[in-house]
Amino acid sequence: MATREHDAPVVTGPARVGRRTKDLVTVLRPGEVAIIDHEDLDRVAAEGLVLAGPAAVVNAARSISGRYPNLGPLLVAAAGIPLVDAVGSELLDKVEDGEPVTIDGDVVLAGGVPLAKGERQDIASLEASLEAARRTMGPELRRFATNTIEHALKELHAFTGDIAVPDVPVRIQGRHVLIVVRGADYREDLAALRRGGYLREVRPVLVGVDGGADALVEVGAKPDIIIGDFDSVSEATLRCGATLVVHAYPGGQAPGAARLDALGLPYTTFEAPGTSEDIAMLLAAEHDAELIVAVGTHSSMVEFLDKGRAGMASTFLVRMRVGPILVDAKGVSRLYQSRVRKRDLALLVLSALFTLVVITMVSEPLRLWIRSVWLTVRY
């Protein structure tokens, strides 16, 4: 990376091109230039980019369109990664994977030839865009609320009547169920649960929703159930022996079935409206779980807009149905304490020693016995 005086750094590196950011981050390597087409870059995708450590990120679309205040682009800039926005989707067809590209200010070049020009972003420009989005998000909020209410009325019967929940060869009744979604703070929440001993001592049923299954594997845990449309789960995780449940939408369409058929993996289907994380909660609740602990699940308008959803009707209805047994992982990690800690053991030993010393000091027969043993050993 070269730097010109009074100018933004000039960055050169091999291009890594991907129209789906969540797929790109699985192959992106440090020092490469990520070329994406992701309007309103969401927080989870941005975290994936930052972890991959690219030399720069070039976005064909606008990382902040102004519809709502999405924080993803700010995470990229805060990590010191140059970000160039709105270069146009044509760039993805002009650049081949591995081809060296250069980012000079707001221009993308290959072999010294300019290919596209965009907007070079920094923390100040992104913060200004976020503030503008916050001021003008009223219409988006109204659309989101209207969509949620309308769809909630349409889907009410599906969540209040009998739901055809599939049987699974995993005992859920009376147990905790940990449902992991790759949402906000999922890595931190999983790490906290692991450090606190919750995973080891409670041994909850582990349910990964799509890429959440890979998140479980990353912390050394094996998912018991994987549920979703299977577009973002690694093949290695799919073959770990977990029960696979494909989310089928009303009418029977099951996008994830084709991939599992191609891999020759057995699965069952769960037909229900809503998101895969919604039906994961329904699966746990209908099989009489004692507690559902949620990691990375979505609950705010910004999180749903980040996911590209215009409302949260099914989530609202499911939360109402399973509410009494649903808790967020943050609360569990703060409240749960390992039953036996090293500090507690040390205090127990010290207390025992102190008690023995006190008994020795006040008991004449015990003092005589200790004295006789000492004399025997000495002579």
C-alpha positions in Angstrom: 0.0 0.0 0.0 1.5 3.3 -1.1 0.5 6.7 0.2 0.5 10.0 -1.6 0.9 13.2 0.4 -2.4 14.9 1.3 -4.3 12.1 -0.4 -6.1 8.8 0.5 -3.9 5.7 0.5 -3.4 3.9 -2.9 -4.3 0.2 -2.4 -3.3 -2.7 -4.7 -4.3 -6.3 -4.3 -5.8 -9.3 -6.1 -9.6 -8.9 -6.6 -12.1 -11.2 -5.0 -15.5 -10.7 -6.7 -18.8 -11.8 -5.3 -22.4 -10.7 -5.7 -23.4 -12.2 -2.4 -21.3 -10.8 0.4 -22.0 -13.7 2.8 -20.6 -16.2 0.3 -17.6 -13.9 -0.6 -16.4 -13.6 3.0 -15.9 -17.4 3.1 -13.2 -17.3 0.4 -11.9 -13.7 0.9 -8.2 -13.6 2.1 -6.2 -10.9 3.9 -4.8 -8.4 1.5 -7.3 -9.0 -1.3 -9.7 -6.4 -2.6 -13.3 -7.4 -2.0 -15.6 -6.3 -4.8 -19.3 -6.6 -3.8 -22.7 -5.5 -4.8 -24.5 -4.9 -1.5 -26.9 -2.0 -1.0 -27.2 -1.1 2.6 -24.3 -3.2 3.8 -25.6 -4.9 7.0 -23.7 -5.4 10.2 -23.2 -9.2 10.0 -21.8 -9.0 6.5 -19.6 -6.1 7.5 -18.2 -8.0 10.5 -17.4 -10.9 8.1 -15.5 -8.5 5.8 -13.6 -7.1 8.7 -12.6 -10.5 10.0 -11.4 -11.5 6.6 -9.0 -8.5 6.5 -9.2 -7.3 2.9 -7.0 -4.5 1.7 -10.1 -2.6 0.5 -13.8 -3.0 -0.1 -15.3 -1.8 -3.4 -19.1 -1.7 -3.4 -21.0 -1.5 -6.7 -24.0 -0.2 -4.8 -24.4 2.3 -2.0 -23.4 1.0 1.3 -25.9 3.4 2.9 -28.8 4.2 0.7 -30.5 6.4 3.3 -33.5 4.2 3.9 -32.5 3.4 7.4 -29.3 3.8 9.6 -27.4 0.6 8.9 -24.1 0.4 10.8 -22.2 -2.0 8.6 -20.2 0.5 6.5 -19.1 2.3 9.6 -17.6 -1.0 11.0 -15.6 -1.4 7.8 -14.3 2.2 8.0 -13.6 2.0 11.7 -11.4 -1.1 11.1 -9.2 1.0 8.8 -10.3 -0.7 5.6 -10.7 1.7 2.6 -14.3 1.7 1.2 -15.3 2.9 -2.2 -19.0 3.1 -2.9 -21.4 3.2 -5.8 -19.0 2.2 -8.6 -21.7 0.5 -10.6 -22.5 -3.2 -11.1 -20.6 -3.3 -14.4 -17.4 -3.6 -12.5 -18.2 -7.1 -11.4 -18.2 -8.2 -15.0 -15.0 -6.3 -15.9 -12.8 -7.8 -13.2 -11.8 -11.5 -12.9 -11.1 -13.2 -9.6 -7.4 -12.9 -8.7 -6.8 -10.0 -11.1 -4.6 -7.3 -9.5 -6.6 -4.1 -9.1 -5.6 -0.7 -7.7 -7.8 1.7 -5.6 -6.5 5.2 -6.2 -8.8 7.7 -4.3 -12.2 7.0 -5.7 -11.0 5.2 -8.9 -10.6 1.5 -9.5 -7.9 0.5 -12.0 -6.5 -2.7 -13.5 -3.2 -2.6 -15.4 -3.2 1.2 -15.0 -6.5 1.5 -16.9 -9.4 3.1 -15.0 -12.4 0.7 -14.8 -14.8 2.5 -12.5 -15.2 5.6 -10.3 -17.2 5.8 -7.1 -17.3 7.6 -3.8 -14.4 7.2 -1.4 -16.0 6.9 2.1 -14.5 7.6 5.5 -15.8 7.7 9.0 -16.9 11.3 8.7 -18.8 10.8 5.5 -20.5 7.7 6.8 -21.5 9.3 10.0 -23.1 12.1 8.1 -25.0 9.6 6.0 -26.2 7.7 9.1 -27.4 10.9 10.7 -29.3 11.8 7.5 -30.9 8.4 7.5 -31.9 8.7 11.1 -33.7 12.0 10.4 -35.6 10.7 7.4 -36.5 7.1 8.5 -40.1 8.0 9.5 -41.5 6.8 6.1 -39.5 3.6 6.3 -40.8 3.0 9.9 -44.4 3.5 8.8 -44.0 1.1 5.9 -42.4 -1.5 8.2 -45.1 -1.2 10.8 -47.9 -1.4 8.2 -46.3 -4.4 6.6 -45.9 -6.1 9.9 -49.6 -5.6 10.9 -51.0 -6.6 7.6 -49.0 -9.8 7.4 -49.6 -10.6 11.1 -53.4 -10.6 10.4 -52.9 -12.9 7.4 -50.6 -15.3 9.2 -52.4 -15.3 12.6 -54.2 -18.6 11.9 -51.0 -20.3 11.1 -49.4 -19.5 14.5 -52.5 -19.8 16.7 -53.9 -23.1 15.5 -52.3 -26.5 15.3 -48.9 -26.5 13.6 -47.6 -29.6 11.9 -44.3 -29.8 13.7 -42.1 -32.6 12.5 -40.7 -35.3 14.8 -36.9 -35.2 15.3 -34.7 -37.9 16.8 -33.4 -35.5 19.5 -34.9 -35.4 23.0 -36.1 -31.8 23.6 -38.8 -32.2 26.2 -37.7 -30.7 29.6 -34.3 -29.5 28.2 -32.8 -26.1 27.4 -32.6 -25.4 23.6 -29.9 -23.0 22.4 -30.9 -21.5 19.0 -28.0 -19.8 17.2 -28.5 -17.4 14.3 -25.7 -15.5 12.7 -27.0 -12.1 13.8 -25.7 -9.2 15.8 -23.1 -10.2 18.5 -23.5 -13.9 17.9 -19.8 -14.6 18.3 -19.5 -12.7 21.6 -22.7 -14.3 23.0 -21.6 -17.8 22.2 -18.1 -17.1 23.6 -19.7 -15.8 26.8 -21.9 -18.9 27.2 -18.9 -21.1 26.7 -16.7 -19.3 29.1 -19.4 -19.3 31.8 -19.8 -23.0 31.6 -23.4 -23.0 30.4 -22.7 -25.2 27.3 -20.6 -27.7 29.3 -22.8 -28.0 32.4 -26.4 -27.5 31.1 -25.7 -29.3 27.8 -28.6 -27.7 25.9 -30.0 -29.0 22.7 -27.9 -27.1 20.1 -29.9 -25.8 17.1 -28.1 -23.9 14.3 -30.2 -21.8 11.9 -28.4 -21.9 8.6 -24.9 -20.3 9.2 -25.5 -20.5 12.9 -24.6 -24.2 12.7 -21.1 -23.2 11.5 -20.9 -20.7 14.4 -21.5 -23.6 16.8 -18.7 -25.6 15.2 -16.3 -22.7 15.4 -16.6 -22.7 19.2 -16.0 -26.5 19.3 -19.7 -27.5 19.7 -21.6 -30.0 17.5 -25.1 -28.9 16.5 -27.9 -31.4 17.2 -30.3 -29.9 14.7 -29.7 -27.7 11.7 -32.7 -25.9 10.3 -33.2 -23.4 7.4 -32.8 -23.2 3.7 -29.1 -24.3 3.8 -27.7 -21.6 1.6 -25.0 -20.5 4.0 -23.9 -23.7 5.8 -20.7 -25.4 5.0 -20.8 -28.9 3.6 -18.5 -30.1 6.4 -21.0 -28.9 9.0 -23.9 -30.5 7.1 -22.1 -33.8 7.4 -21.5 -33.6 11.1 -24.3 -35.9 12.0 -26.9 -33.3 13.0 -30.6 -33.8 12.2 -31.4 -31.6 9.1 -34.7 -29.8 8.9 -35.5 -27.9 5.7 -37.8 -24.9 6.0 -40.6 -25.3 3.5 -42.8 -22.3 2.9 -46.6 -22.5 2.6 -47.4 -24.4 -0.6 -44.5 -26.8 -0.1 -41.6 -24.8 -1.7 -38.4 -25.9 0.1 -35.4 -24.1 -1.4 -32.9 -26.0 0.8 -34.0 -29.5 -0.3 -32.2 -29.4 -3.7 -28.8 -29.0 -2.1 -29.3 -31.8 0.4 -30.6 -34.1 -2.3 -27.5 -33.4 -4.3 -25.3 -34.2 -1.3 -27.3 -37.3 -0.6 -28.1 -36.2 2.9 -31.4 -37.3 4.7 -33.7 -34.5 6.0 -37.2 -33.7 7.1 -39.2 -30.7 6.2 -41.1 -28.2 8.3 -43.8 -26.2 6.4 -44.6 -22.9 8.0 -44.6 -19.1 7.1 -42.0 -16.8 8.6 -38.2 -17.0 9.0 -36.1 -20.1 9.7 -35.3 -18.8 13.2 -39.1 -18.4 13.9 -39.7 -22.1 13.0 -36.7 -23.2 15.0 -38.3 -21.6 18.1 -41.7 -23.3 17.2 -39.9 -26.6 16.9 -38.4 -26.3 20.4 -41.6 -25.0 22.0 -43.9 -27.6 20.4 -41.5 -30.4 21.7 -41.9 -29.0 25.2 -38.5 -27.4 25.7 -38.0 -26.1 29.3 -36.2 -22.9 28.0 -35.2 -21.4 24.7 -32.0 -19.4 24.7 -31.6 -17.3 21.6 -28.2 -16.2 20.2 -28.1 -13.6 17.4 -31.8 -13.6 16.7 -33.4 -10.6 15.1 -35.8 -8.4 17.0 -35.4 -4.7 15.9 -36.5 -3.0 12.8 -32.9 -2.2 11.8 -32.0 -5.9 12.1 -34.9 -6.9 9.9 -34.1 -4.3 7.3 -30.5 -5.5 7.4 -31.9 -9.0 6.5 -33.8 -7.5 3.6 -37.2 -8.1 5.2 -40.0 -5.4 5.0 -41.7 -6.5 8.2 -41.6 -8.9 11.2 -45.1 -10.3 11.3 -44.1 -14.0 11.9 -41.5 -13.1 14.4 -44.0 -11.0 16.4 -46.5 -13.9 16.4 -43.9 -16.5 17.3 -42.5 -14.4 20.1 -46.0 -14.1 21.5 -46.5 -17.9 21.3 -43.1 -18.9 22.9 -42.6 -15.8 25.0 -42.8 -17.4 28.5 -39.8 -19.7 27.8 -37.7 -17.5 25.6 -34.7 -15.6 26.9 -31.8 -13.8 25.2 -28.3 -15.3 25.5 -27.0 -12.0 26.9 -29.2 -12.4 30.0 -28.2 -16.1 30.4 -24.5 -15.3 30.2 -24.8 -12.6 32.8 -26.9 -14.6 35.2 -25.5 -18.0 34.8 -22.5 -18.8 36.9 -20.5 -22.1 36.8 -21.6 -24.3 39.6 -18.0 -25.1 40.8 -15.3 -22.5 40.3 -11.6 -22.8 41.2 -11.9 -19.8 43.5 -14.8 -21.5 45.3 -12.7 -24.7 45.7 -9.8 -22.7 47.1 -12.0 -21.0 49.6 -13.4 -24.4 50.6 -10.0 -25.8 51.2 -8.8 -22.8 53.2 -12.0 -22.9 55.3 -11.3 -26.6 56.1 -7.7 -25.9 57.1 -8.8 -23.0 59.3 -11.4 -25.2 61.0 -8.8 -27.9 61.6 -6.4 -25.4 63.1 -9.1 -24.1 65.4 -10.1 -27.6 66.6 -6.5 -28.4 67.3 -6.0 -25.3 69.4 -9.0 -25.9 71.6 -8.9 -29.7 71.9 -6.4 -31.0 74.5 -6.7 -34.7 73.5 -6.1 -33.9 69.9 -3.0 -31.8 70.9 -1.6 -34.7 72.9 -2.2 -37.1 70.0 -0.4 -34.8 67.5 2.5 -34.4 70.0 2.9 -38.1 70.4 2.9 -38.7 66.6 5.5 -36.0 66.2 7.8 -37.5 68.9 7.4 -41.0 67.4 8.4 -39.7 63.9 11.3 -37.6 65.4 12.9 -40.4 67.5 
